[in-house]
Amino acid sequence: MAAELGYVVSRTASTLASGRTLTVALITPFPGRWFFAQAIAAVESELRRNGYDALLVGLAQPADGHREVFEPETLRGRADAVVVLTVPLTGHELDGLRRLGLPTVFVGASVAGAMSVRIDDVAVGRTATEHLLQLGHTRIAHVGGDPNELLNFTARADRRAGWMAALRHSGIEPDPAYDVSGMFTAEGGRAAGERLLSLPDPPTAVFAGSDEMAYGVLAAARDRSLRVPEDLSVVGVDGHDLADLVGLTTVEQPVDRQGALAAQLALAAAGGQQARHQEHVVMPVRLVLRRTAATLGS
């Protein structure tokens, strides 16, 4: 009879009866960028599969670099848990979440008192740089985020630290001129590439902290009629959808699996089933060899 009458369960009535909202808040600064869009889709899919909705909370970043302040109190009575995509929250914001008592999972960062799913970004930087060193390169540049970025993403600093550690382990002191900002965008990567390639002694290889910045560096090389990888080797990070199409060598991270696992941890915690051994998960990455990196002089 329910099917014949077209009856569906009232979500509002169900949430009133259970005391749960069946919603997980998803906080992100850049919902339109590739990494964030992929992670959002994975979180939302896992939530929907379990009968939950996602409440997207976008934190806008005006031109002055000061991101919009997140007010945890706005989530009171609207969510059962929170997933935070990479953006570091301030002490005030974290305190607000704790006062609400909402289980919180961070993706791409590790925060005391909260669950996390991430990759080892220092190891990512080392892996990419060590590959270029093994190919015989010594003039290896790094293109990363803005060191003055007010959002202070940990991935930028950690990947840079991995680049520096790998060079120093090989007896090479990182050249400050080879360390430039690409703003984690293709346009920023192109500007960074132009700056590096205009140096009197330009690098023979570039480690870009994201695939999108790597695409920009490739464009800068093309603008100067440089051959890749004969004249310039490039390695990125992420495993972007277009990486295979352009033949980009990259350190691939499982973005979809990070998002899905974060959603699973949030749902388990909201249901009182949190597994302590899964509070902090470090996901594996892998170096994918393609056409943009080769032995020096080959």
N, C-alpha and C positions, 0 to 999 in steps of 0.2 A: 504494500500500500504506500509506503514511503516513496518507493521508486515511481509509482504511478502518479503520485501527487507532486513529484518533484521536490520532496522535502530534503533540505540540507541542514546540518547541525549549525546552530548559531554560535559563531566564535565568541561573541560578546557574552552570551550566557555561559559558555564553557569556561571562559576565563574568570567570570564572577564566581562560578561554583568551585573552581580549583584554586583560585587565588594566584594564578599564574597568567602572564600575558601572552605566552607562546610566541614571544618576540625576542630576538637578540639584536642589540645595537651594534652597528659596524661603523667604527670611527676611522676616517681616512682623510689625508690632505689633498690628494691628487687623483680623484676617481677616474679621470680621463687618460692617465698615463698607463702604458702597457702593463707593468707589474701590478699596479693597483687594480686595474680593470680585470686582469686574470684572477687575482686573489679574491676580489669581490664576487665574481661569478662562481668561483669554487665554494666560497662560504655560503652564498645564497642557495646554491644547488643542494648542498648538504642539509641546510636548515629546512628547505622546502621538502626534502625527502623524509624528514622527520616531523613534518606537520608544523613547522615554525616559520615565521616571517622574519625578514631582515629589515631593521630600521637604519637607513643610511644617514650617517651624520658627517657631512662634508665640512672640513675646516679650511675655509678660504684663506689664501695667502695673497694680500694686496702687493702692489709694486714695491712697497717699502720693506718687504721681507718679514714683517710681523704677522704671523698667522693669527687667524681668528681664535679667540679664547674659547676653550671647551668648558661648558658649565654642566658638570655631572648632575646637578639637581634637576635639570630638564628631563632626565631619564626616569625620575621617580614614578613608579607605577606604570611605566611604558615598556620596560624590558626586564627579562629574567637574567641576562648575562650580557657581557660586553666583549667584542673582539676589536682590538686596536691594530691597525695596519701600519707598522713601522714608525709612526710618528711618536717621538718622545713626549710624554706628558710632563707638565711641570709638577712640582711638589704639591701645589694647591689643587691641581686637577686630580692627582692621584689620591690625595686625602679625601677629596669629595667622593670619589668612587668607593673608597673604603668605608666612608660613612654610610653610603647607600647599601653596602653589604652585597654588591653585585659581583659574582665571579667574573674575573677578567682574564682574557688571554691575549698576549701580545704576539704579533707576527713580525719577525725581523728584528726583534730586540728582546733583551732579557731584563726584567724589572723585578726587584725584590718584592716578595709578597704576592706575585701574580704568576700565572702559568705563561709559558712561552713556547713558540715554535719558530725556529730560525735556522740559518745556515752559519757556518763558521766563516765569517767574512775575511778574517785575517788569513785563513788557509786558502781562501779563494784568490786573494792577491798574490800569495806565495806561489800557488799552482800556476797561475797565468805567467808570472814573471820567470819562474824556474823553467817553464817550457821554452820561453824565448831565450833564456841563457843557454839551455841545452842546444838550441839551434845556432849558437855562436854569437849571438848579439850581446853587446856590452853597453851600447848607447840606447837604453830602454827608457822611454818616457812614460809618464802616468797622466791620464786624463780622468779627473774625478769631479766630485761636486764642489761647490763653492765653500772654501774653508771658513768664510764669514757667514755662511747660511745660518739664519736664526733658528731654523727648525732643528738644526744640530742632529741630523740623522747619523746613527752610529755606523751604518754600512760604509759611508764615505770615508770616515777616518780609519776604520778597520781594514778596508781593502788597500788603502794607501799604506798603512802600516805593514801589510803583507808584502807589498811591492818593495818597500824600503828594506825589510828584513831579508828578503831573498837576495837583493843586490849586495847588501853588506856581508851576508854569508859567503858570497862569491868574491869578497874583497873589493867591491865597487861602492864608492860613496855616492849616494843619490845626488844628482845635480839639481839644485833648486830651479834652474831654467827648464828642466824637463818635467816639472811638476806643475800642471796647469789645470784650471777649472773648466769643466765642460757642462756644468749645470744640470747634468743628467738628462739632457735633451739632444736630439740630432743636430739642431741648430747650434747649440753650445759646443758640441763635439767638433763641428765643422770649423768654428771660430778658433777652438783650441788647436786643431790640426794645422790651420793656417799659421798660427803663432809659432808652433813647434817647427814647422817645415821652413819657416823664414829665418830660423836661427843660423848663425854663421857655421855652426857644426850641428846640423840637425840629427835627430835620432834615426836609427835604422829600424826601430821597432817601437810600437806603442801598446801599452796595456790600458785599455779603456774600461772604466768601472761599470759600464753598462753597454749592452748591445746597441742601444740607440745612439750613445755617444760614439761608439765604434763606427756606426754608419756615417756619422758626420766626419770622422777622421778619414774614412775612405773617400768621401766626397772631396775633401780638401786635397788628398793625394791626386785624385783624378783631375782636379782643377789645375794642378801643376804638372800634369802629364807624367806623373810618376807611376811606375808599374807596381802592382801589389800581387805577389809578395816579393818580386825581384828587388825593388828599390825600398820597399817599406813593408814590414810585417805588422799585422794588427790582430790583437786578441781582445775579445769582449767578455761580458758576463751577463748571463740571464737565461739564454735559450729562447730568445724572441722568435715569434712565428716566422719572421722573414730571414732569420739567420741562415737557414739552409739554402734559401733562394739566392742569397748573395754570396754563399760559400764562406761565411764568417766562422773562423775558429773561435770557440767561446767556452767559458766555464758555465755549464748548464746547471741551473738550480730548479728543483721541483716546485714551481709556484703553485700549481693546482693542488698538489698533495699537502703543501703547507696550509693553504686555505681550508681544505677539507678537514685536516686534522685539528686545526684551531677551532672549527665549528663543532667537531665531535667532543673536544675537551670542554668547550663552553656548555654544550648540552648536558654532558655527564655531570658537570659541576652544578648546573642549575637543577638537576634532578637528584642531587645529593650523592652522586656515584663517582666522585672524583678519585682517580687512581694516583696516589702520590708519586709512584715511580714514573709517571708520565707528565709531571708538572713542567719539566724543562726538556724539550726535545730538540736535538740538533740533527737536521736532515742532511743526507749525503749530497755531494755535487759530483759532477764528472766533466772532465776535459773532453770536448768534442772537436776532433781535428778535421779541418776543412781546407780551404784554398788560400786563406789570407795570411798564413804564417809559413815561412820556409827557412831553410838553412841560410845563414848570411853568405851572400855572394853567389847563391845558386841561380 
